[in-house]
Protein backbone atom coordinates (compact mmCIF):
# COMPACT_ATOMS: atom_id res chain seq x y z
CA UNK A 1 0.00 0.00 0.00
CA UNK A 2 1.25 3.45 -0.98
CA UNK A 3 -0.03 6.20 1.30
CA UNK A 4 1.84 9.02 -0.43
CA UNK A 5 -0.17 11.43 -2.52
CA UNK A 6 1.00 11.94 -6.09
CA UNK A 7 2.68 15.12 -7.26
CA UNK A 8 -0.45 16.17 -9.13
CA UNK A 9 -2.63 15.56 -6.07
CA UNK A 10 -0.33 17.71 -3.94
CA UNK A 11 -0.52 20.41 -6.60
CA UNK A 12 -4.33 20.29 -6.38
CA UNK A 13 -4.18 20.73 -2.60
CA UNK A 14 -1.77 23.66 -2.94
CA UNK A 15 -3.99 25.27 -5.55
CA UNK A 16 -7.13 24.99 -3.42
CA UNK A 17 -5.32 26.37 -0.38
CA UNK A 18 -4.05 29.35 -2.35
CA UNK A 19 -7.54 30.08 -3.67
CA UNK A 20 -9.13 29.76 -0.22
CA UNK A 21 -6.69 32.26 1.30
CA UNK A 22 -8.62 34.97 -0.55
CA UNK A 23 -11.63 34.15 1.63
CA UNK A 24 -10.60 34.48 5.30
CA UNK A 25 -12.64 33.66 8.40
CA UNK A 26 -14.20 37.14 8.36
CA UNK A 27 -15.73 36.42 4.95
CA UNK A 28 -17.36 33.16 6.10
CA UNK A 29 -18.41 34.62 9.41
CA UNK A 30 -20.17 37.45 7.59
CA UNK A 31 -21.90 35.18 5.09
CA UNK A 32 -23.24 33.04 7.91
CA UNK A 33 -24.40 36.01 10.00
CA UNK A 34 -26.17 37.66 7.06
CA UNK A 35 -27.49 34.46 5.49
CA UNK A 36 -25.85 35.29 2.15
CA UNK A 37 -24.82 32.77 -0.48
CA UNK A 38 -21.04 33.00 -1.15
CA UNK A 39 -21.29 33.91 -4.83
CA UNK A 40 -17.75 35.31 -4.91
CA UNK A 41 -16.31 32.07 -3.61
CA UNK A 42 -18.40 29.97 -5.99
CA UNK A 43 -17.10 32.02 -8.91
CA UNK A 44 -13.51 31.60 -7.73
CA UNK A 45 -13.88 27.81 -7.51
CA UNK A 46 -15.31 27.73 -11.03
CA UNK A 47 -12.59 29.98 -12.45
CA UNK A 48 -9.93 27.76 -10.89
CA UNK A 49 -11.45 24.74 -12.66
CA UNK A 50 -12.32 22.80 -9.54
CA UNK A 51 -16.04 22.48 -10.28
CA UNK A 52 -15.15 20.22 -13.19
CA UNK A 53 -12.50 18.17 -11.45
CA UNK A 54 -14.43 14.87 -11.74
CA UNK A 55 -16.23 15.63 -15.01
CA UNK A 56 -14.80 13.96 -18.15
CA UNK A 57 -12.46 15.99 -20.32
CA UNK A 58 -14.69 15.71 -23.40
CA UNK A 59 -17.20 17.96 -21.63
CA UNK A 60 -14.61 20.47 -20.43
CA UNK A 61 -13.71 18.92 -17.08
CA UNK A 62 -10.44 17.63 -15.70
CA UNK A 63 -11.45 13.98 -15.89
CA UNK A 64 -9.97 13.16 -12.48
CA UNK A 65 -11.35 10.87 -9.81
CA UNK A 66 -13.43 11.12 -6.68
CA UNK A 67 -10.19 10.96 -4.69
CA UNK A 68 -9.06 14.26 -6.20
CA UNK A 69 -12.53 15.72 -5.69
CA UNK A 70 -12.38 14.67 -2.04
CA UNK A 71 -9.01 16.37 -1.60
CA UNK A 72 -10.52 19.56 -3.01
CA UNK A 73 -13.53 19.39 -0.69
CA UNK A 74 -11.39 18.65 2.34
CA UNK A 75 -9.40 21.85 1.83
CA UNK A 76 -12.51 23.88 1.08
CA UNK A 77 -14.18 22.69 4.30
CA UNK A 78 -10.99 23.43 6.23
CA UNK A 79 -11.13 27.02 4.98
CA UNK A 80 -14.84 27.79 5.21
CA UNK A 81 -16.57 24.84 6.89
CA UNK A 82 -19.97 23.78 5.52
CA UNK A 83 -20.93 27.18 4.10
CA UNK A 84 -18.02 26.80 1.70
CA UNK A 85 -18.36 23.07 1.07
CA UNK A 86 -22.12 23.06 0.50
CA UNK A 87 -21.87 25.97 -1.95
CA UNK A 88 -19.98 23.77 -4.42
CA UNK A 89 -20.67 20.23 -3.19
CA UNK A 90 -23.47 19.39 -5.61
CA UNK A 91 -21.63 20.75 -8.63
CA UNK A 92 -18.69 18.46 -7.93
CA UNK A 93 -20.36 15.18 -7.00
CA UNK A 94 -24.02 15.51 -7.93
CA UNK A 95 -23.67 14.98 -11.65
CA UNK A 96 -22.35 11.42 -11.42
CA UNK A 97 -25.75 9.90 -12.40
CA UNK A 98 -25.97 12.28 -15.37
CA UNK A 99 -22.39 11.55 -16.45
CA UNK A 100 -22.93 7.79 -16.31
CA UNK A 101 -26.52 7.51 -17.53
CA UNK A 102 -27.54 10.79 -19.17
CA UNK A 103 -27.96 11.23 -22.91
CA UNK A 104 -25.11 12.70 -24.90
CA UNK A 105 -27.30 15.69 -25.69
CA UNK A 106 -27.90 16.46 -22.01
CA UNK A 107 -24.25 16.10 -21.12
CA UNK A 108 -22.94 18.28 -23.94
CA UNK A 109 -25.56 20.94 -23.37
CA UNK A 110 -25.27 21.32 -19.62
CA UNK A 111 -21.99 19.98 -18.22
CA UNK A 112 -19.86 22.82 -19.64
CA UNK A 113 -22.23 25.34 -18.05
CA UNK A 114 -21.86 23.65 -14.67
CA UNK A 115 -18.07 23.63 -14.96
CA UNK A 116 -17.96 27.33 -15.84
CA UNK A 117 -20.09 28.22 -12.81
CA UNK A 118 -22.88 29.56 -15.00
CA UNK A 119 -25.35 26.90 -13.83
CA UNK A 120 -26.19 26.10 -10.21
CA UNK A 121 -27.72 22.73 -9.34
CA UNK A 122 -30.01 21.15 -6.77
CA UNK A 123 -30.61 17.51 -5.88
CA UNK A 124 -34.28 16.84 -5.13
CA UNK A 125 -34.94 13.40 -3.63
CA UNK A 126 -36.12 13.67 -0.01
CA UNK A 127 -39.82 14.20 0.77
CA UNK A 128 -41.70 15.21 3.94
CA UNK A 129 -43.41 11.83 4.36
CA UNK A 130 -40.64 9.55 3.07
CA UNK A 131 -37.34 10.56 4.69
CA UNK A 132 -34.74 7.83 4.31
CA UNK A 133 -37.33 5.51 2.77
CA UNK A 134 -36.87 6.75 -0.78
CA UNK A 135 -39.08 4.04 -2.24
CA UNK A 136 -42.16 5.67 -0.71
CA UNK A 137 -41.79 9.06 -2.37
CA UNK A 138 -45.08 10.47 -3.70
CA UNK A 139 -43.91 13.04 -6.26
CA UNK A 140 -45.33 11.68 -9.49
CA UNK A 141 -44.46 12.23 -13.15
CA UNK A 142 -47.36 11.55 -15.53
CA UNK A 143 -46.57 10.95 -19.20
CA UNK A 144 -48.26 13.40 -21.58
CA UNK A 145 -47.15 12.83 -25.18
CA UNK A 146 -43.49 13.80 -25.50
CA UNK A 147 -43.53 15.36 -22.02
CA UNK A 148 -44.10 14.54 -18.38
CA UNK A 149 -46.19 16.55 -15.93
CA UNK A 150 -44.81 16.43 -12.39
CA UNK A 151 -46.56 17.14 -9.10
CA UNK A 152 -45.39 16.69 -5.54
CA UNK A 153 -43.28 18.04 -2.69
CA UNK A 154 -39.60 17.85 -1.80
CA UNK A 155 -37.84 18.89 1.41
CA UNK A 156 -34.32 19.68 2.62
CA UNK A 157 -33.28 20.78 -0.87
CA UNK A 158 -29.96 22.61 -0.85
CA UNK A 159 -29.41 25.66 -3.07
CA UNK A 160 -32.87 25.63 -4.63
CA UNK A 161 -32.90 29.45 -4.43
CA UNK A 162 -29.84 29.64 -6.69
CA UNK A 163 -30.41 26.53 -8.81
CA UNK A 164 -31.20 26.65 -12.51
CA UNK A 165 -31.69 22.90 -12.83
CA UNK A 166 -32.16 19.95 -10.50
CA UNK A 167 -31.85 16.21 -10.52
CA UNK A 168 -35.39 15.25 -9.53
CA UNK A 169 -36.48 11.77 -8.47
CA UNK A 170 -40.14 10.92 -9.03
CA UNK A 171 -42.43 7.94 -9.29
CA UNK A 172 -43.70 7.08 -12.76
CA UNK A 173 -45.43 3.91 -11.59
CA UNK A 174 -47.33 3.73 -8.26
CA UNK A 175 -45.56 1.61 -5.67
CA UNK A 176 -48.54 -0.74 -5.41
CA UNK A 177 -48.15 -1.60 -9.12
CA UNK A 178 -44.49 -2.70 -9.07
CA UNK A 179 -42.96 -6.06 -8.16
CA UNK A 180 -40.05 -4.48 -6.28
CA UNK A 181 -40.52 -1.24 -4.40
CA UNK A 182 -37.28 0.11 -5.89
CA UNK A 183 -38.83 -0.11 -9.37
CA UNK A 184 -41.12 2.45 -10.98
CA UNK A 185 -39.07 5.55 -10.12
CA UNK A 186 -37.54 7.86 -12.72
CA UNK A 187 -34.77 10.44 -12.45
CA UNK A 188 -35.07 13.71 -14.39
CA UNK A 189 -32.65 16.57 -15.01
CA UNK A 190 -35.12 19.43 -15.15
CA UNK A 191 -35.23 23.19 -15.25
CA UNK A 192 -36.33 24.68 -11.96
CA UNK A 193 -39.27 26.63 -13.39
CA UNK A 194 -40.33 29.15 -10.75
CA UNK A 195 -43.81 29.36 -12.24
CA UNK A 196 -44.39 25.69 -11.45
CA UNK A 197 -42.15 25.23 -8.41
CA UNK A 198 -42.53 27.26 -5.23
CA UNK A 199 -39.27 27.42 -3.28
CA UNK A 200 -39.79 28.04 0.42
CA UNK A 201 -36.64 28.48 2.52
CA UNK A 202 -36.34 26.62 5.83
CA UNK A 203 -34.67 28.16 8.88
CA UNK A 204 -32.05 25.94 10.43
CA UNK A 205 -29.36 25.52 13.07
CA UNK A 206 -26.30 26.27 10.97
CA UNK A 207 -24.87 26.76 7.47
CA UNK A 208 -26.86 29.95 7.07
CA UNK A 209 -24.92 31.02 3.98
CA UNK A 210 -26.34 28.15 1.91
CA UNK A 211 -30.11 27.83 1.78
CA UNK A 212 -32.18 24.72 2.54
CA UNK A 213 -35.67 24.61 1.11
CA UNK A 214 -39.02 22.92 0.66
CA UNK A 215 -40.32 22.63 -2.91
CA UNK A 216 -43.99 22.63 -3.91
CA UNK A 217 -44.19 21.25 -7.46
CA UNK A 218 -47.41 22.02 -9.30
CA UNK A 219 -47.76 20.78 -12.90
CA UNK A 220 -44.08 21.09 -13.77
CA UNK A 221 -43.89 20.21 -17.46
CA UNK A 222 -40.65 18.58 -18.63
CA UNK A 223 -39.53 16.92 -21.83
CA UNK A 224 -39.12 13.16 -21.99
CA UNK A 225 -35.61 13.87 -23.29
CA UNK A 226 -34.70 15.04 -19.76
CA UNK A 227 -35.00 11.54 -18.30
CA UNK A 228 -31.64 10.38 -16.91
CA UNK A 229 -31.17 6.67 -17.57
CA UNK A 230 -34.21 4.48 -18.10
CA UNK A 231 -37.79 5.24 -17.18
CA UNK A 232 -38.67 3.24 -14.07
CA UNK A 233 -35.01 2.69 -13.16
CA UNK A 234 -34.38 5.98 -11.41
CA UNK A 235 -33.54 4.44 -8.06
CA UNK A 236 -30.78 2.36 -9.62
CA UNK A 237 -29.51 5.37 -11.59
CA UNK A 238 -29.41 7.38 -8.39
CA UNK A 239 -27.19 4.80 -6.68
CA UNK A 240 -24.20 5.87 -8.77
CA UNK A 241 -24.24 9.19 -6.93
CA UNK A 242 -24.57 7.86 -3.38
CA UNK A 243 -21.07 6.53 -2.78
CA UNK A 244 -19.30 9.63 -4.18
CA UNK A 245 -21.47 11.83 -1.99
CA UNK A 246 -20.59 9.87 1.14
CA UNK A 247 -16.89 10.08 0.27
CA UNK A 248 -17.03 13.84 -0.24
CA UNK A 249 -19.08 14.37 2.93
CA UNK A 250 -16.43 12.40 4.81
CA UNK A 251 -13.71 14.62 3.36
CA UNK A 252 -15.63 17.75 4.35
CA UNK A 253 -16.06 16.54 7.92
CA UNK A 254 -12.35 15.82 8.19
CA UNK A 255 -11.45 19.25 6.83
CA UNK A 256 -13.77 21.06 9.23
CA UNK A 257 -12.62 18.94 12.17
CA UNK A 258 -8.99 19.73 11.46
CA UNK A 259 -9.75 23.43 11.26
CA UNK A 260 -11.38 23.23 14.68
CA UNK A 261 -8.44 21.33 16.16
CA UNK A 262 -5.93 23.79 14.71
CA UNK A 263 -7.79 26.75 16.22
CA UNK A 264 -8.03 24.99 19.57
CA UNK A 265 -4.35 24.06 19.59
CA UNK A 266 -3.33 27.62 18.73
CA UNK A 267 -5.48 28.95 21.55
CA UNK A 268 -4.20 26.32 24.01
CA UNK A 269 -0.62 27.40 23.32
CA UNK A 270 -1.35 31.11 23.75
CA UNK A 271 -3.88 31.13 26.61
CA UNK A 272 -2.08 31.38 29.96
CA UNK A 273 -3.94 30.53 33.17
CA UNK A 274 -2.32 30.01 36.59
CA UNK A 275 1.02 30.96 35.09
CA UNK A 276 1.15 28.35 32.30
CA UNK A 277 -0.39 27.73 28.87
CA UNK A 278 -3.56 25.68 29.21
CA UNK A 279 -2.25 23.26 26.56
CA UNK A 280 0.26 22.07 29.13
CA UNK A 281 -2.60 20.54 31.08
CA UNK A 282 -3.47 16.97 30.10
CA UNK A 283 -7.17 17.75 30.59
CA UNK A 284 -6.81 19.99 27.52
CA UNK A 285 -4.05 18.19 25.61
CA UNK A 286 -5.36 14.62 25.75
CA UNK A 287 -8.87 15.28 24.37
CA UNK A 288 -7.36 17.30 21.51
CA UNK A 289 -4.88 14.52 20.76
CA UNK A 290 -7.66 11.94 20.87
CA UNK A 291 -9.88 13.95 18.54
CA UNK A 292 -6.99 14.48 16.14
CA UNK A 293 -6.24 10.74 16.04
CA UNK A 294 -9.86 9.95 15.15
CA UNK A 295 -9.78 12.42 12.25
CA UNK A 296 -6.65 10.69 10.97
CA UNK A 297 -8.34 7.28 11.05
CA UNK A 298 -11.42 8.65 9.29
CA UNK A 299 -9.20 10.09 6.55
CA UNK A 300 -7.66 6.68 5.87
CA UNK A 301 -11.10 5.15 5.31
CA UNK A 302 -12.14 8.10 3.14
CA UNK A 303 -9.07 7.67 0.93
CA UNK A 304 -9.61 3.92 0.73
CA UNK A 305 -13.22 4.41 -0.37
CA UNK A 306 -12.13 6.96 -2.97
CA UNK A 307 -9.46 4.62 -4.33
CA UNK A 308 -11.96 1.77 -4.63
CA UNK A 309 -14.50 3.96 -6.43
CA UNK A 310 -11.91 5.33 -8.84
CA UNK A 311 -10.75 1.79 -9.65
CA UNK A 312 -14.34 0.63 -10.31
CA UNK A 313 -14.40 -1.69 -7.31
CA UNK A 314 -17.25 -2.17 -4.82
CA UNK A 315 -17.04 0.56 -2.20
CA UNK A 316 -20.47 0.81 -0.57
CA UNK A 317 -19.34 -0.38 2.85
CA UNK A 318 -16.17 1.70 2.81
CA UNK A 319 -18.02 4.85 1.70
CA UNK A 320 -20.59 4.41 4.45
CA UNK A 321 -17.93 3.74 7.08
CA UNK A 322 -15.95 6.79 5.97
CA UNK A 323 -19.03 8.97 6.34
CA UNK A 324 -19.92 7.41 9.71
CA UNK A 325 -16.50 7.81 11.28
CA UNK A 326 -15.86 11.24 9.77
CA UNK A 327 -19.13 12.65 11.09
CA UNK A 328 -18.39 11.39 14.60
CA UNK A 329 -14.76 12.55 14.52
CA UNK A 330 -15.70 15.98 13.19
CA UNK A 331 -18.35 16.47 15.85
CA UNK A 332 -15.94 15.46 18.61
CA UNK A 333 -13.23 17.77 17.26
CA UNK A 334 -15.56 20.76 17.01
CA UNK A 335 -17.05 20.11 20.44
CA UNK A 336 -13.59 19.83 21.94
CA UNK A 337 -12.53 23.07 20.25
CA UNK A 338 -15.46 24.94 21.85
CA UNK A 339 -14.60 23.45 25.24
CA UNK A 340 -10.92 24.36 24.89
CA UNK A 341 -11.75 27.99 24.17
CA UNK A 342 -14.29 28.03 26.99
CA UNK A 343 -16.39 31.20 27.02
CA UNK A 344 -14.60 32.48 23.93
CA UNK A 345 -15.55 29.30 22.11
CA UNK A 346 -19.19 30.31 22.55
CA UNK A 347 -18.57 33.65 20.84
CA UNK A 348 -19.10 34.06 17.10
CA UNK A 349 -15.88 35.96 16.44
CA UNK A 350 -13.80 32.89 17.33
CA UNK A 351 -15.49 30.72 14.65
CA UNK A 352 -15.47 27.39 16.47
CA UNK A 353 -19.09 27.90 17.55
CA UNK A 354 -19.95 28.05 13.83
CA UNK A 355 -18.03 24.83 13.20
CA UNK A 356 -19.92 23.22 16.08
CA UNK A 357 -23.30 24.22 14.61
CA UNK A 358 -22.38 23.12 11.12
CA UNK A 359 -20.73 19.78 11.89
CA UNK A 360 -23.93 18.48 13.49
CA UNK A 361 -25.47 18.25 10.03
CA UNK A 362 -23.04 15.50 9.03
CA UNK A 363 -24.62 13.05 11.46
CA UNK A 364 -27.96 13.51 9.71
CA UNK A 365 -27.24 14.11 6.03
CA UNK A 366 -27.00 12.80 3.40
CA UNK A 367 -27.84 9.68 5.42
CA UNK A 368 -28.19 9.31 9.18
CA UNK A 369 -25.66 7.45 11.30
CA UNK A 370 -28.37 4.94 12.18
CA UNK A 371 -29.10 4.13 8.54
CA UNK A 372 -25.39 3.65 7.90
CA UNK A 373 -25.25 1.15 10.75
CA UNK A 374 -28.32 -0.60 9.31
CA UNK A 375 -26.51 -0.92 5.99
CA UNK A 376 -23.34 -2.32 7.56
CA UNK A 377 -25.35 -4.74 9.71
CA UNK A 378 -27.28 -6.10 6.75
CA UNK A 379 -24.83 -5.97 3.83
CA UNK A 380 -21.48 -6.51 5.57
CA UNK A 381 -22.29 -8.56 8.66
CA UNK A 382 -25.20 -10.30 6.88
CA UNK A 383 -27.50 -9.86 9.85
CA UNK A 384 -31.28 -9.96 9.34
CA UNK A 385 -32.78 -6.76 7.98
CA UNK A 386 -34.25 -4.71 10.83
CA UNK A 387 -36.57 -2.40 8.89
Secondary structure, DSSP 8 states (H G I E B T S, - for coil): ------HHHHHHHHHHHHHHTTS-HHHHHHHHHHT---HHHHHHHHHTTGGGTTS-GGGTS----HHHHHHHHHHHHHHHHHHHHHHHHHHHHTTHHHHHHS-HHHHHHHHHHHHTTS--EEEE---TTTTT-GGG---EEEEETTEEEEEEEEEEEETTTT-SEEEEEEESS-GGG-SSTTSSEEEEEEE--TTTEEEEE---SS-TTS-EEEEEEEEEEEEGGGEES-TTBHHHHHHHHHHHHHHHHHHHHHHHHHHHHHHHHHHHHH-EETTEEGGGSHHHHHHHHHHHHHHHHHHHHHHHHHHHHHTT---HHHHHHHHHHHHHHHHHHHHHHHHHHGGGGGSGGGSHHHHHHHHGGGGTSSS-HHHHHHHHHHHTS------
